[in-house]
């Protein structure tokens, strides 16, 4: 939430947002949870490329749990932070996997490879 609309102001800090993206092994999660992964489009942003009115000209940072930990520490959250992660029910299983990976970084657990 770069605009600060949520109650959690930590996400106004670019380093925190980047840390969360770096904490997610996107390819591994897609392989395990996306049917037809071999031919599926894995979005580079919050939208698929063919979505009208929603696009991105950048790619997300690569999976880097150590880099994510450093970014959180640099942003003033060396011990992690609390957040609420709300998702649409049909995607709950994917969200649980994503949150599990983020928690590994926040809690200092060993990340996935």
Secondary structure, 3 states (H helix, E strand, C coil): CCCCCCCCHHHHCHHHHHHHHHCCCHHHHHHHHCCCCCCCCCCCCCCCCCCCCCCCCCCCCCCCHHHHHHHHHHCCCCCCCCCCCCCCHHHHHHHHHHHHHHHHHHHCCCCCC
